[in-house]
C-alpha cells in the first residue's frame, strides 16, 4: 500500500479524516506523559498507528547506551531494510539509516506479511472514494449551469443556421460563471415540441446524492469500528443514540485499551534490556486501564 496514498485519503471524506484523530485523542487520554516520552510524541505515534497500522519510535541514548528519550519518526517515510534495521526517506532522494535496536516498531499484525502493519479501514476504501466522488459530482453540478447535462433537441425546419449558432453560443455561455441563465427562443410558425430539453440523468431529483452519502458514510464508520454516537452522526430518531458516557466507556474498553496494550510493548522492550535512563520509568507509556 502506498503510504502517501493512505495519507491523502484523510482529506477525501469528513468522517475518514476526523475519526483517526479522534481515536488518537482517546489513546492519548489513557497515556501518562513522562520526561522520556511526551504526550506530543505519543500523539504523533498514535495517529501514525491509526492511519498506517504501525508507528516508529527512535531511542535517543546517552554514552552508556541508556535511553534518554523516545522520539517519533514519521511512519510515512519509514522503511524496513532487507538486511535488518530501518531507513527513513528524506528530501531530494536522501535517506537516514538506523540500527535495529535504535527503533521500536509498533505494528498491528497482518495475516499476509510481518514486515509492516496495515490499517483496518482498507475494506471501506471503495466506499470512501465513492463518497468523495459523489461530493465532487455535486460541486460540479452546481458549478455548471447545465447541471448533469442535457440534450437540446430541435426538429423545426424554420430554424435558420444563424439561429442554431446563436443557440449554441447561449448554451455554452450558460456554464460556469453566470450559470442558471434563462433563454428565450422564438420560431415563427414553429410546431409544437419543435424544441425539447432532454435531461441526461438528474442527480438531484432522485435524491441519489443523499443515498450514496449515507450508505458510504456508514461503510466508512463500520470500517473504522466507530460508534455513530462518537462519530458526530446526527441521530435520525428522537431517542438518539443513548447514554453517550456509557457508549464512551464501552468503546474505550473494547477498542482503545487493546491498542494501549500494543503500545505497552515499548515498556517491555526498554525494561527488558534495562535501557531506561529517565526517572519515571514505571510510567513510560503506561495506560490507566
C-alpha atoms as an extended CHARMM CRD file, in Angstrom:
* protein
*
       289  EXT
         1         1  UNK       CA              0.0000000000        0.0000000000        0.0000000000  PROA      1               0.0000000000
         2         2  UNK       CA              1.2410000000        3.4820000000       -0.8520000000  PROA      2               0.0000000000
         3         3  UNK       CA              1.7060000000        5.3570000000        2.4130000000  PROA      3               0.0000000000
         4         4  UNK       CA              1.4230000000        8.6660000000        0.6020000000  PROA      4               0.0000000000
         5         5  UNK       CA             -1.8630000000        7.4780000000       -0.8880000000  PROA      5               0.0000000000
         6         6  UNK       CA             -3.1990000000        6.4760000000        2.5300000000  PROA      6               0.0000000000
         7         7  UNK       CA             -2.2560000000        9.8840000000        3.9080000000  PROA      7               0.0000000000
         8         8  UNK       CA             -4.0520000000       11.7090000000        1.0880000000  PROA      8               0.0000000000
         9         9  UNK       CA             -7.2050000000        9.6760000000        1.7390000000  PROA      9               0.0000000000
        10        10  UNK       CA             -7.5970000000       11.5640000000        5.0270000000  PROA      10              0.0000000000
        11        11  UNK       CA             -8.7170000000       14.5960000000        3.0050000000  PROA      11              0.0000000000
        12        12  UNK       CA            -11.1840000000       12.6680000000        0.8660000000  PROA      12              0.0000000000
        13        13  UNK       CA            -14.0010000000       12.3980000000        3.3870000000  PROA      13              0.0000000000
        14        14  UNK       CA            -15.0570000000       14.2640000000        6.5190000000  PROA      14              0.0000000000
        15        15  UNK       CA            -15.5370000000       11.1880000000        8.7020000000  PROA      15              0.0000000000
        16        16  UNK       CA            -12.4530000000        9.3670000000        7.4520000000  PROA      16              0.0000000000
        17        17  UNK       CA            -10.3590000000       12.4380000000        8.2150000000  PROA      17              0.0000000000
        18        18  UNK       CA            -11.8050000000       13.0280000000       11.6970000000  PROA      18              0.0000000000
        19        19  UNK       CA            -12.1180000000        9.5030000000       13.1130000000  PROA      19              0.0000000000
        20        20  UNK       CA             -8.3870000000        8.6000000000       13.2510000000  PROA      20              0.0000000000
        21        21  UNK       CA             -7.6130000000       11.8170000000       15.1250000000  PROA      21              0.0000000000
        22        22  UNK       CA            -10.4940000000       11.1640000000       17.4960000000  PROA      22              0.0000000000
        23        23  UNK       CA             -9.1920000000        7.6590000000       18.2110000000  PROA      23              0.0000000000
        24        24  UNK       CA             -5.7180000000        9.1490000000       18.6680000000  PROA      24              0.0000000000
        25        25  UNK       CA             -7.1730000000       11.5700000000       21.2210000000  PROA      25              0.0000000000
        26        26  UNK       CA             -8.7750000000        8.7090000000       23.1380000000  PROA      26              0.0000000000
        27        27  UNK       CA             -5.4280000000        6.8960000000       23.1290000000  PROA      27              0.0000000000
        28        28  UNK       CA             -3.5920000000        9.9610000000       24.4530000000  PROA      28              0.0000000000
        29        29  UNK       CA             -6.2610000000       10.3320000000       27.1270000000  PROA      29              0.0000000000
        30        30  UNK       CA             -5.1750000000        6.9520000000       28.5170000000  PROA      30              0.0000000000
        31        31  UNK       CA             -1.4680000000        7.8960000000       28.3700000000  PROA      31              0.0000000000
        32        32  UNK       CA              0.6570000000        9.2350000000       31.2320000000  PROA      32              0.0000000000
        33        33  UNK       CA              3.3870000000       11.5810000000       29.8750000000  PROA      33              0.0000000000
        34        34  UNK       CA              6.9060000000       11.3980000000       31.2680000000  PROA      34              0.0000000000
        35        35  UNK       CA             10.2330000000       13.0980000000       30.6840000000  PROA      35              0.0000000000
        36        36  UNK       CA             11.1280000000       10.2210000000       28.3870000000  PROA      36              0.0000000000
        37        37  UNK       CA              8.0000000000       10.2620000000       26.2520000000  PROA      37              0.0000000000
        38        38  UNK       CA              5.8030000000       13.3350000000       25.9120000000  PROA      38              0.0000000000
        39        39  UNK       CA              2.1160000000       13.4640000000       25.0700000000  PROA      39              0.0000000000
        40        40  UNK       CA              3.0470000000       15.0320000000       21.7260000000  PROA      40              0.0000000000
        41        41  UNK       CA              5.3000000000       12.0960000000       20.8710000000  PROA      41              0.0000000000
        42        42  UNK       CA              2.6090000000        9.6170000000       21.8020000000  PROA      42              0.0000000000
        43        43  UNK       CA              0.0020000000       11.6070000000       19.8720000000  PROA      43              0.0000000000
        44        44  UNK       CA              2.0850000000       11.5370000000       16.6880000000  PROA      44              0.0000000000
        45        45  UNK       CA              2.8410000000        7.8340000000       17.0520000000  PROA      45              0.0000000000
        46        46  UNK       CA             -0.8110000000        7.1140000000       17.8120000000  PROA      46              0.0000000000
        47        47  UNK       CA             -2.0250000000        8.9110000000       14.6900000000  PROA      47              0.0000000000
        48        48  UNK       CA              0.5140000000        7.0420000000       12.5620000000  PROA      48              0.0000000000
        49        49  UNK       CA             -0.7660000000        3.7780000000       14.0160000000  PROA      49              0.0000000000
        50        50  UNK       CA             -4.3850000000        4.6530000000       13.1950000000  PROA      50              0.0000000000
        51        51  UNK       CA             -3.6040000000        5.7280000000        9.6250000000  PROA      51              0.0000000000
        52        52  UNK       CA             -0.8490000000        3.3020000000        8.5820000000  PROA      52              0.0000000000
        53        53  UNK       CA             -1.1980000000        0.4250000000       11.0370000000  PROA      53              0.0000000000
        54        54  UNK       CA              2.2380000000        0.9550000000       12.5670000000  PROA      54              0.0000000000
        55        55  UNK       CA              4.3890000000        3.5510000000       14.3130000000  PROA      55              0.0000000000
        56        56  UNK       CA              8.1210000000        4.1280000000       14.7710000000  PROA      56              0.0000000000
        57        57  UNK       CA              9.8980000000        5.4830000000       17.8720000000  PROA      57              0.0000000000
        58        58  UNK       CA             13.5890000000        6.3710000000       17.9430000000  PROA      58              0.0000000000
        59        59  UNK       CA             15.5600000000        5.6200000000       21.1270000000  PROA      59              0.0000000000
        60        60  UNK       CA             17.7520000000        8.6530000000       21.8750000000  PROA      60              0.0000000000
        61        61  UNK       CA             20.5290000000        7.2800000000       24.0870000000  PROA      61              0.0000000000
        62        62  UNK       CA             23.4080000000        8.6080000000       26.2200000000  PROA      62              0.0000000000
        63        63  UNK       CA             27.0140000000        7.4890000000       26.1160000000  PROA      63              0.0000000000
        64        64  UNK       CA             26.1470000000        4.4760000000       28.2840000000  PROA      64              0.0000000000
        65        65  UNK       CA             23.5170000000        3.2740000000       25.8420000000  PROA      65              0.0000000000
        66        66  UNK       CA             20.6460000000        4.2180000000       28.1200000000  PROA      66              0.0000000000
        67        67  UNK       CA             17.5170000000        5.6630000000       26.5280000000  PROA      67              0.0000000000
        68        68  UNK       CA             17.0760000000        9.3130000000       27.4660000000  PROA      68              0.0000000000
        69        69  UNK       CA             14.0280000000        9.9880000000       25.3590000000  PROA      69              0.0000000000
        70        70  UNK       CA             11.7550000000        8.4040000000       22.7840000000  PROA      70              0.0000000000
        71        71  UNK       CA             11.3000000000       10.4560000000       19.6120000000  PROA      71              0.0000000000
        72        72  UNK       CA              8.6460000000        9.9780000000       16.9730000000  PROA      72              0.0000000000
        73        73  UNK       CA              9.6730000000        9.1990000000       13.3870000000  PROA      73              0.0000000000
        74        74  UNK       CA              7.0120000000        9.7460000000       10.6640000000  PROA      74              0.0000000000
        75        75  UNK       CA              5.7770000000        6.3550000000        9.5080000000  PROA      75              0.0000000000
        76        76  UNK       CA              5.0820000000        7.7230000000        6.0270000000  PROA      76              0.0000000000
        77        77  UNK       CA              8.8480000000        7.9770000000        5.4490000000  PROA      77              0.0000000000
        78        78  UNK       CA             10.0000000000        4.8390000000        7.2950000000  PROA      78              0.0000000000
        79        79  UNK       CA             11.0350000000        1.6310000000        5.5460000000  PROA      79              0.0000000000
        80        80  UNK       CA             12.2410000000       -1.7320000000        6.8580000000  PROA      80              0.0000000000
        81        81  UNK       CA             15.5810000000       -2.7370000000        5.3500000000  PROA      81              0.0000000000
        82        82  UNK       CA             16.0450000000       -6.2010000000        3.8660000000  PROA      82              0.0000000000
        83        83  UNK       CA             19.3210000000       -6.7570000000        5.7160000000  PROA      83              0.0000000000
        84        84  UNK       CA             17.9720000000       -5.5480000000        9.0660000000  PROA      84              0.0000000000
        85        85  UNK       CA             17.4940000000       -2.1090000000       10.5230000000  PROA      85              0.0000000000
        86        86  UNK       CA             15.4090000000        0.7650000000        9.2300000000  PROA      86              0.0000000000
        87        87  UNK       CA             15.6730000000        3.5930000000        6.7250000000  PROA      87              0.0000000000
        88        88  UNK       CA             13.9700000000        6.9920000000        6.7990000000  PROA      88              0.0000000000
        89        89  UNK       CA             13.4550000000        8.6410000000        3.4190000000  PROA      89              0.0000000000
        90        90  UNK       CA             14.4200000000       12.3170000000        3.2740000000  PROA      90              0.0000000000
        91        91  UNK       CA             14.0160000000       15.0710000000        0.6960000000  PROA      91              0.0000000000
        92        92  UNK       CA             15.9970000000       15.1420000000       -2.5760000000  PROA      92              0.0000000000
        93        93  UNK       CA             16.4200000000       11.3640000000       -2.6500000000  PROA      93              0.0000000000
        94        94  UNK       CA             18.4560000000       11.2700000000        0.5620000000  PROA      94              0.0000000000
        95        95  UNK       CA             17.9100000000        8.8710000000        3.4560000000  PROA      95              0.0000000000
        96        96  UNK       CA             18.9920000000        8.0940000000        7.0010000000  PROA      96              0.0000000000
        97        97  UNK       CA             19.6800000000        4.5690000000        8.2630000000  PROA      97              0.0000000000
        98        98  UNK       CA             19.0340000000        3.2520000000       11.7780000000  PROA      98              0.0000000000
        99        99  UNK       CA             20.2440000000        0.1160000000       13.5150000000  PROA      99              0.0000000000
       100       100  UNK       CA             17.7240000000       -2.4890000000       14.5840000000  PROA      100             0.0000000000
       101       101  UNK       CA             17.9770000000       -1.6310000000       18.2960000000  PROA      101             0.0000000000
       102       102  UNK       CA             17.6040000000        2.1150000000       17.7020000000  PROA      102             0.0000000000
       103       103  UNK       CA             13.9840000000        1.8140000000       16.5830000000  PROA      103             0.0000000000
       104       104  UNK       CA             10.9350000000        0.4320000000       18.3250000000  PROA      104             0.0000000000
       105       105  UNK       CA              8.4630000000       -0.6310000000       15.6610000000  PROA      105             0.0000000000
       106       106  UNK       CA              4.8610000000       -0.8770000000       16.8720000000  PROA      106             0.0000000000
       107       107  UNK       CA              2.6020000000       -2.5460000000       14.3410000000  PROA      107             0.0000000000
       108       108  UNK       CA             -0.6930000000       -4.3020000000       14.0360000000  PROA      108             0.0000000000
       109       109  UNK       CA             -0.4380000000       -7.8740000000       12.7880000000  PROA      109             0.0000000000
       110       110  UNK       CA             -1.2450000000       -8.5840000000        9.1510000000  PROA      110             0.0000000000
       111       111  UNK       CA             -2.0190000000      -12.1600000000        8.0810000000  PROA      111             0.0000000000
       112       112  UNK       CA             -0.2480000000      -11.7360000000        4.7270000000  PROA      112             0.0000000000
       113       113  UNK       CA              3.1000000000      -10.3350000000        5.8940000000  PROA      113             0.0000000000
       114       114  UNK       CA              5.0390000000       -9.4360000000        9.0340000000  PROA      114             0.0000000000
       115       115  UNK       CA              7.1140000000       -6.5150000000        7.7540000000  PROA      115             0.0000000000
       116       116  UNK       CA              4.6910000000       -3.6130000000        8.1200000000  PROA      116             0.0000000000
       117       117  UNK       CA              1.4130000000       -3.0270000000        9.8790000000  PROA      117             0.0000000000
       118       118  UNK       CA             -1.7470000000       -2.4850000000        7.9010000000  PROA      118             0.0000000000
       119       119  UNK       CA             -4.7940000000       -0.3590000000        8.8280000000  PROA      119             0.0000000000
       120       120  UNK       CA             -8.1840000000       -1.9350000000        9.3490000000  PROA      120             0.0000000000
       121       121  UNK       CA            -10.1610000000        0.5300000000        7.2320000000  PROA      121             0.0000000000
       122       122  UNK       CA             -8.8890000000       -0.6950000000        3.8590000000  PROA      122             0.0000000000
       123       123  UNK       CA            -12.0950000000       -2.7010000000        3.3880000000  PROA      123             0.0000000000
       124       124  UNK       CA            -14.0280000000        0.5700000000        3.3200000000  PROA      124             0.0000000000
       125       125  UNK       CA            -11.7420000000        2.3240000000        0.8480000000  PROA      125             0.0000000000
       126       126  UNK       CA            -14.0790000000        1.9460000000       -2.1280000000  PROA      126             0.0000000000
       127       127  UNK       CA            -16.9740000000        3.3950000000       -0.1270000000  PROA      127             0.0000000000
       128       128  UNK       CA            -14.7000000000        6.2440000000        0.9120000000  PROA      128             0.0000000000
       129       129  UNK       CA            -13.7510000000        7.0360000000       -2.6910000000  PROA      129             0.0000000000
       130       130  UNK       CA            -17.3840000000        6.7710000000       -3.8200000000  PROA      130             0.0000000000
       131       131  UNK       CA            -18.3550000000        9.2450000000       -1.1010000000  PROA      131             0.0000000000
       132       132  UNK       CA            -15.7000000000       11.6450000000       -2.3640000000  PROA      132             0.0000000000
       133       133  UNK       CA            -16.7930000000       11.1720000000       -5.9880000000  PROA      133             0.0000000000
       134       134  UNK       CA            -20.4220000000       11.9260000000       -5.0850000000  PROA      134             0.0000000000
       135       135  UNK       CA            -19.3930000000       15.1370000000       -3.3280000000  PROA      135             0.0000000000
       136       136  UNK       CA            -17.2100000000       16.2540000000       -6.2280000000  PROA      136             0.0000000000
       137       137  UNK       CA            -20.0120000000       15.4730000000       -8.6720000000  PROA      137             0.0000000000
       138       138  UNK       CA            -22.4340000000       17.6560000000       -6.7320000000  PROA      138             0.0000000000
       139       139  UNK       CA            -19.9050000000       20.5100000000       -6.7000000000  PROA      139             0.0000000000
       140       140  UNK       CA            -19.6170000000       20.3030000000      -10.4780000000  PROA      140             0.0000000000
       141       141  UNK       CA            -23.3940000000       20.0080000000      -10.6650000000  PROA      141             0.0000000000
       142       142  UNK       CA            -23.7880000000       23.4260000000       -9.0690000000  PROA      142             0.0000000000
       143       143  UNK       CA            -20.7650000000       24.9890000000      -10.7750000000  PROA      143             0.0000000000
       144       144  UNK       CA            -22.1350000000       24.0710000000      -14.1780000000  PROA      144             0.0000000000
       145       145  UNK       CA            -25.3400000000       25.7990000000      -15.3030000000  PROA      145             0.0000000000
       146       146  UNK       CA            -26.1360000000       22.7800000000      -17.4360000000  PROA      146             0.0000000000
       147       147  UNK       CA            -26.2110000000       20.6560000000      -14.2630000000  PROA      147             0.0000000000
       148       148  UNK       CA            -25.8510000000       16.9830000000      -15.1070000000  PROA      148             0.0000000000
       149       149  UNK       CA            -26.1110000000       17.8020000000      -18.8100000000  PROA      149             0.0000000000
       150       150  UNK       CA            -28.9770000000       17.7050000000      -21.2680000000  PROA      150             0.0000000000
       151       151  UNK       CA            -29.7680000000       17.3000000000      -24.9390000000  PROA      151             0.0000000000
       152       152  UNK       CA            -31.1620000000       20.4330000000      -26.6320000000  PROA      152             0.0000000000
       153       153  UNK       CA            -33.2750000000       18.8300000000      -29.3530000000  PROA      153             0.0000000000
       154       154  UNK       CA            -34.9380000000       20.6520000000      -32.2570000000  PROA      154             0.0000000000
       155       155  UNK       CA            -36.5980000000       19.4110000000      -35.4390000000  PROA      155             0.0000000000
       156       156  UNK       CA            -38.1320000000       22.6280000000      -36.7550000000  PROA      156             0.0000000000
       157       157  UNK       CA            -37.1880000000       23.3560000000      -40.3890000000  PROA      157             0.0000000000
       158       158  UNK       CA            -37.8190000000       27.0670000000      -39.8240000000  PROA      158             0.0000000000
       159       159  UNK       CA            -34.7850000000       27.2860000000      -37.5040000000  PROA      159             0.0000000000
       160       160  UNK       CA            -32.0890000000       29.0000000000      -39.5450000000  PROA      160             0.0000000000
       161       161  UNK       CA            -28.3860000000       28.2710000000      -39.3450000000  PROA      161             0.0000000000
       162       162  UNK       CA            -27.8010000000       31.6390000000      -37.6910000000  PROA      162             0.0000000000
       163       163  UNK       CA            -30.3970000000       30.7490000000      -35.0590000000  PROA      163             0.0000000000
       164       164  UNK       CA            -28.6650000000       27.4250000000      -34.4430000000  PROA      164             0.0000000000
       165       165  UNK       CA            -25.2910000000       29.0980000000      -33.9810000000  PROA      165             0.0000000000
       166       166  UNK       CA            -26.8340000000       31.6550000000      -31.6520000000  PROA      166             0.0000000000
       167       167  UNK       CA            -28.3990000000       28.8800000000      -29.5360000000  PROA      167             0.0000000000
       168       168  UNK       CA            -25.0780000000       27.0480000000      -29.3270000000  PROA      168             0.0000000000
       169       169  UNK       CA            -23.4070000000       30.2290000000      -28.0880000000  PROA      169             0.0000000000
       170       170  UNK       CA            -26.1190000000       30.8600000000      -25.4950000000  PROA      170             0.0000000000
       171       171  UNK       CA            -25.9460000000       27.2930000000      -24.1640000000  PROA      171             0.0000000000
       172       172  UNK       CA            -22.1660000000       27.4010000000      -23.9700000000  PROA      172             0.0000000000
       173       173  UNK       CA            -22.1430000000       30.7310000000      -22.1300000000  PROA      173             0.0000000000
       174       174  UNK       CA            -24.6270000000       29.4530000000      -19.5360000000  PROA      174             0.0000000000
       175       175  UNK       CA            -21.9500000000       27.1950000000      -17.9850000000  PROA      175             0.0000000000
       176       176  UNK       CA            -19.6440000000       28.2390000000      -15.2030000000  PROA      176             0.0000000000
       177       177  UNK       CA            -19.7780000000       31.8740000000      -14.1130000000  PROA      177             0.0000000000
       178       178  UNK       CA            -23.2240000000       33.3230000000      -14.8210000000  PROA      178             0.0000000000
       179       179  UNK       CA            -24.9440000000       29.9470000000      -14.8060000000  PROA      179             0.0000000000
       180       180  UNK       CA            -28.6830000000       29.3420000000      -14.4630000000  PROA      180             0.0000000000
       181       181  UNK       CA            -29.4170000000       31.9000000000      -17.1710000000  PROA      181             0.0000000000
       182       182  UNK       CA            -32.8330000000       31.9900000000      -18.7900000000  PROA      182             0.0000000000
       183       183  UNK       CA            -33.1640000000       31.6250000000      -22.5470000000  PROA      183             0.0000000000
       184       184  UNK       CA            -35.7970000000       32.9380000000      -24.9490000000  PROA      184             0.0000000000
       185       185  UNK       CA            -36.3710000000       31.1700000000      -28.2610000000  PROA      185             0.0000000000
       186       186  UNK       CA            -38.8850000000       32.3350000000      -30.8750000000  PROA      186             0.0000000000
       187       187  UNK       CA            -39.5550000000       30.3190000000      -34.0120000000  PROA      187             0.0000000000
       188       188  UNK       CA            -42.2240000000       31.9020000000      -36.2460000000  PROA      188             0.0000000000
       189       189  UNK       CA            -44.7600000000       29.3140000000      -37.3970000000  PROA      189             0.0000000000
       190       190  UNK       CA            -42.9560000000       26.7030000000      -35.3180000000  PROA      190             0.0000000000
       191       191  UNK       CA            -44.6570000000       23.4160000000      -34.4970000000  PROA      191             0.0000000000
       192       192  UNK       CA            -45.4340000000       22.0060000000      -31.0600000000  PROA      192             0.0000000000
       193       193  UNK       CA            -42.4410000000       20.2770000000      -29.4660000000  PROA      193             0.0000000000
       194       194  UNK       CA            -40.1640000000       21.7960000000      -32.0810000000  PROA      194             0.0000000000
       195       195  UNK       CA            -37.6550000000       22.3350000000      -29.2650000000  PROA      195             0.0000000000
       196       196  UNK       CA            -37.2320000000       19.8830000000      -26.4010000000  PROA      196             0.0000000000
       197       197  UNK       CA            -34.8760000000       19.7060000000      -23.4420000000  PROA      197             0.0000000000
       198       198  UNK       CA            -33.9950000000       16.0810000000      -22.6600000000  PROA      198             0.0000000000
       199       199  UNK       CA            -32.0860000000       15.7700000000      -19.3460000000  PROA      199             0.0000000000
       200       200  UNK       CA            -29.2870000000       13.2080000000      -19.1280000000  PROA      200             0.0000000000
       201       201  UNK       CA            -29.7220000000       11.9500000000      -15.5800000000  PROA      201             0.0000000000
       202       202  UNK       CA            -30.9560000000       14.3350000000      -12.8910000000  PROA      202             0.0000000000
       203       203  UNK       CA            -28.8930000000       13.5670000000       -9.8140000000  PROA      203             0.0000000000
       204       204  UNK       CA            -30.8000000000       15.9150000000       -7.5780000000  PROA      204             0.0000000000
       205       205  UNK       CA            -34.3630000000       14.9080000000       -8.4500000000  PROA      205             0.0000000000
       206       206  UNK       CA            -33.8430000000       11.2610000000       -7.4880000000  PROA      206             0.0000000000
       207       207  UNK       CA            -32.0820000000       12.0880000000       -4.2010000000  PROA      207             0.0000000000
       208       208  UNK       CA            -29.2180000000        9.8500000000       -5.2780000000  PROA      208             0.0000000000
       209       209  UNK       CA            -26.6520000000       12.0310000000       -3.5410000000  PROA      209             0.0000000000
       210       210  UNK       CA            -28.2190000000       11.5820000000       -0.1150000000  PROA      210             0.0000000000
       211       211  UNK       CA            -28.4810000000        7.8130000000       -0.5750000000  PROA      211             0.0000000000
       212       212  UNK       CA            -24.8900000000        7.4570000000       -1.7290000000  PROA      212             0.0000000000
       213       213  UNK       CA            -23.5650000000        9.7310000000        1.0170000000  PROA      213             0.0000000000
       214       214  UNK       CA            -25.4490000000        7.9140000000        3.7780000000  PROA      214             0.0000000000
       215       215  UNK       CA            -24.5510000000        4.4100000000        2.6170000000  PROA      215             0.0000000000
       216       216  UNK       CA            -20.8830000000        5.1780000000        2.0980000000  PROA      216             0.0000000000
       217       217  UNK       CA            -20.7210000000        7.1150000000        5.3790000000  PROA      217             0.0000000000
       218       218  UNK       CA            -21.9890000000        4.0530000000        7.2390000000  PROA      218             0.0000000000
       219       219  UNK       CA            -19.4250000000        1.8710000000        5.4790000000  PROA      219             0.0000000000
       220       220  UNK       CA            -16.5970000000        4.2370000000        6.4380000000  PROA      220             0.0000000000
       221       221  UNK       CA            -17.7170000000        4.2880000000       10.0670000000  PROA      221             0.0000000000
       222       222  UNK       CA            -18.0250000000        0.4930000000       10.1070000000  PROA      222             0.0000000000
       223       223  UNK       CA            -14.5280000000        0.1410000000        8.6150000000  PROA      223             0.0000000000
       224       224  UNK       CA            -13.1720000000        2.2470000000       11.4910000000  PROA      224             0.0000000000
       225       225  UNK       CA            -15.2710000000        0.2980000000       14.0380000000  PROA      225             0.0000000000
       226       226  UNK       CA            -16.5060000000        3.6570000000       15.3060000000  PROA      226             0.0000000000
       227       227  UNK       CA            -19.7410000000        4.0710000000       17.2280000000  PROA      227             0.0000000000
       228       228  UNK       CA            -22.0530000000        6.5220000000       15.3810000000  PROA      228             0.0000000000
       229       229  UNK       CA            -22.6390000000        8.4780000000       18.5940000000  PROA      229             0.0000000000
       230       230  UNK       CA            -18.8920000000        9.1850000000       18.7960000000  PROA      230             0.0000000000
       231       231  UNK       CA            -18.5120000000        9.8840000000       15.0710000000  PROA      231             0.0000000000
       232       232  UNK       CA            -20.5600000000       13.0860000000       15.0120000000  PROA      232             0.0000000000
       233       233  UNK       CA            -23.5660000000       11.4790000000       13.3220000000  PROA      233             0.0000000000
       234       234  UNK       CA            -26.8900000000       13.2480000000       13.8040000000  PROA      234             0.0000000000
       235       235  UNK       CA            -29.4310000000       10.6610000000       15.0230000000  PROA      235             0.0000000000
       236       236  UNK       CA            -32.4250000000       10.1310000000       12.7510000000  PROA      236             0.0000000000
       237       237  UNK       CA            -34.8370000000        9.4100000000       15.6170000000  PROA      237             0.0000000000
       238       238  UNK       CA            -35.9250000000       11.3310000000       18.6860000000  PROA      238             0.0000000000
       239       239  UNK       CA            -34.3950000000        8.7660000000       21.0250000000  PROA      239             0.0000000000
       240       240  UNK       CA            -30.8720000000        9.4770000000       19.8420000000  PROA      240             0.0000000000
       241       241  UNK       CA            -28.0530000000        7.0020000000       20.4490000000  PROA      241             0.0000000000
       242       242  UNK       CA            -28.4630000000        6.5450000000       24.1980000000  PROA      242             0.0000000000
       243       243  UNK       CA            -26.1670000000        7.4030000000       27.0970000000  PROA      243             0.0000000000
       244       244  UNK       CA            -23.0540000000        8.9280000000       25.4910000000  PROA      244             0.0000000000
       245       245  UNK       CA            -20.9310000000        8.4330000000       28.6270000000  PROA      245             0.0000000000
       246       246  UNK       CA            -21.7500000000        4.7250000000       28.7050000000  PROA      246             0.0000000000
       247       247  UNK       CA            -21.0010000000        4.4380000000       24.9870000000  PROA      247             0.0000000000
       248       248  UNK       CA            -17.6560000000        6.1480000000       25.5680000000  PROA      248             0.0000000000
       249       249  UNK       CA            -16.7350000000        3.7790000000       28.4090000000  PROA      249             0.0000000000
       250       250  UNK       CA            -17.6270000000        0.6690000000       26.4330000000  PROA      250             0.0000000000
       251       251  UNK       CA            -15.8500000000        1.8860000000       23.2960000000  PROA      251             0.0000000000
       252       252  UNK       CA            -12.7180000000        2.8200000000       25.2400000000  PROA      252             0.0000000000
       253       253  UNK       CA            -12.6940000000       -0.5580000000       26.9650000000  PROA      253             0.0000000000
       254       254  UNK       CA            -13.2300000000       -2.5980000000       23.7990000000  PROA      254             0.0000000000
       255       255  UNK       CA            -11.2890000000       -0.5720000000       21.2100000000  PROA      255             0.0000000000
       256       256  UNK       CA             -8.8110000000        1.8650000000       22.7480000000  PROA      256             0.0000000000
       257       257  UNK       CA             -7.3510000000       -0.0640000000       25.6590000000  PROA      257             0.0000000000
       258       258  UNK       CA             -6.3600000000       -3.0470000000       23.5000000000  PROA      258             0.0000000000
       259       259  UNK       CA             -4.3770000000       -0.5410000000       21.4070000000  PROA      259             0.0000000000
       260       260  UNK       CA             -2.8320000000        0.7340000000       24.6500000000  PROA      260             0.0000000000
       261       261  UNK       CA             -1.6410000000       -2.8050000000       25.3270000000  PROA      261             0.0000000000
       262       262  UNK       CA              0.0730000000       -2.8970000000       21.9280000000  PROA      262             0.0000000000
       263       263  UNK       CA              1.9190000000        0.3050000000       22.8300000000  PROA      263             0.0000000000
       264       264  UNK       CA              2.8780000000       -1.2110000000       26.1970000000  PROA      264             0.0000000000
       265       265  UNK       CA              5.4300000000       -3.2980000000       24.3160000000  PROA      265             0.0000000000
       266       266  UNK       CA              7.6160000000       -0.1850000000       24.3720000000  PROA      266             0.0000000000
       267       267  UNK       CA              7.8410000000       -0.5370000000       28.1530000000  PROA      267             0.0000000000
       268       268  UNK       CA              8.5840000000       -4.2310000000       27.7990000000  PROA      268             0.0000000000
       269       269  UNK       CA             11.4160000000       -3.6160000000       25.3300000000  PROA      269             0.0000000000
       270       270  UNK       CA             13.0560000000       -0.9050000000       27.4130000000  PROA      270             0.0000000000
       271       271  UNK       CA             12.6700000000       -2.7000000000       30.7310000000  PROA      271             0.0000000000
       272       272  UNK       CA             13.7850000000       -5.9920000000       29.2410000000  PROA      272             0.0000000000
       273       273  UNK       CA             17.3070000000       -4.7360000000       28.4890000000  PROA      273             0.0000000000
       274       274  UNK       CA             17.3090000000       -2.1650000000       31.3490000000  PROA      274             0.0000000000
       275       275  UNK       CA             17.9640000000        0.7320000000       28.9800000000  PROA      275             0.0000000000
       276       276  UNK       CA             15.6650000000        3.3000000000       30.6010000000  PROA      276             0.0000000000
       277       277  UNK       CA             17.5190000000        6.3360000000       31.9460000000  PROA      277             0.0000000000
       278       278  UNK       CA             14.6300000000        8.6430000000       32.8360000000  PROA      278             0.0000000000
       279       279  UNK       CA             13.3200000000        8.8200000000       36.3700000000  PROA      279             0.0000000000
       280       280  UNK       CA              9.6670000000        7.8470000000       35.8760000000  PROA      280             0.0000000000
       281       281  UNK       CA             10.4470000000        4.5780000000       34.1230000000  PROA      281             0.0000000000
       282       282  UNK       CA              7.3780000000        2.8640000000       35.5170000000  PROA      282             0.0000000000
       283       283  UNK       CA              5.1800000000        5.4320000000       33.7640000000  PROA      283             0.0000000000
       284       284  UNK       CA              6.9120000000        5.4020000000       30.3850000000  PROA      284             0.0000000000
       285       285  UNK       CA              3.9600000000        4.5890000000       28.1820000000  PROA      285             0.0000000000
       286       286  UNK       CA              1.5360000000        3.2820000000       30.7420000000  PROA      286             0.0000000000
       287       287  UNK       CA             -2.1990000000        3.3130000000       30.2700000000  PROA      287             0.0000000000
       288       288  UNK       CA             -4.6980000000        3.6930000000       33.0750000000  PROA      288             0.0000000000
       289       289  UNK       CA             -6.6520000000        0.5570000000       32.2820000000  PROA      289             0.0000000000
